[in-house]
């Protein structure tokens, strides 16, 4: 059944959005739980200004779907290893893009075993591998079944509203981080837009949302 569900549909817009949304939310829950267990304190692990969502996990899930969904239960070790390679490379590229776009980092594995530029390492890649295997083998088929129940008019309307809200959230979050980086670099607010971002998303606000973000 798992294989047939994965092969039945490589994914349409609703499927991919559900996967993105679910993985973005679950990823934040997992990181928050790990932080609480290891430090004894709760710390924001979100990737967006509003809601408990981290697009890194959502995009990672979509990537796993594209690359691995048709493999299903077959060759589980192969799926795990491929997911580890894909996940490690994806995290490396995300870290590289963040540094280039915003001049900042949110994680640093420098000094850890088999790290690649401090952006990923062997352990993190293996965790991506396990997560990718569980995703395509167990979690995605369940999500597809849930998505089938949302294909009526009401469900599609909810999908559109949520998709627009998440897209706006991503855009505002990116602009707020970009303006935060500019403030750190001493760039003054020169127009109404930058003044709005300085007033609404000041340094103290941003530090609460992104406590691990550091600027180079």
Beta strands, then each sheet from edge to edge (+ up, - down):
strand 1: 104-105
strand 2: 214-215
sheet 1: 1+ 2-
end
